[in-house]
């Protein structure tokens, strides 16, 4: 399997979950319904994925985006006009090539998986993590770099991936974060607690990490 193949598989599973819960279920993301979530994910494919591609490339380099709520609502309402079944059919179609390009494929997988995870959690459903979800960790660490302690980070997943981030030398020392990929992703996305991870760091740095809220 490749990252792109994991994206397509996750989108298909998301469509199945959306079909199972129906259009009025909680999406686990604010006051969104499952209908809103389907519209949000489908909207990324507009214009052959060009807008979403550009945003994800910049976000992976650390550029923060905070679109106005009315802009997001407009995009969702536009897609909702097609109807719930049509949106599910779109989710089962192949993603635009741009959104599967190596520069953004991991970010695309993160977007789909995280919203699927929100939906599953809100509706008491089991949701696993695909093999390549770990590759979303580097762009997420870069995105949050200015909000994390300026320490040297070593991030390890239980399935054998490891990355190092931050300055070679730091007064804050080295921080080692390890755990299952899903829990690392949830913490970086503001959906999970630091207590789900194994943390090795100075006490003052641990306090900063507990205060970190990885909204995205």
Buried (B, 14 or more C-beta within 10 A) or exposed (E): EEBBBBBBBBBBBBBBBBBEBEBEBBBBBEEBBBBBBBBBBBBBBBEEBEBBBEBBBEBBEEEEEEEEEEEBEEBBEEBBEBEBEBBBEBBBEEBBEBBBBEEBBBBBBBBBBBBBBBBBBBBEEEBEBBBBBBBBBBBBBBBBBEEBBBBBBBBBBBEEBEBEBBEEEBEBBBBBBBBBBBBBBBBBBEBBEBEEBEBEBBEEBBEBBEEBEBEB
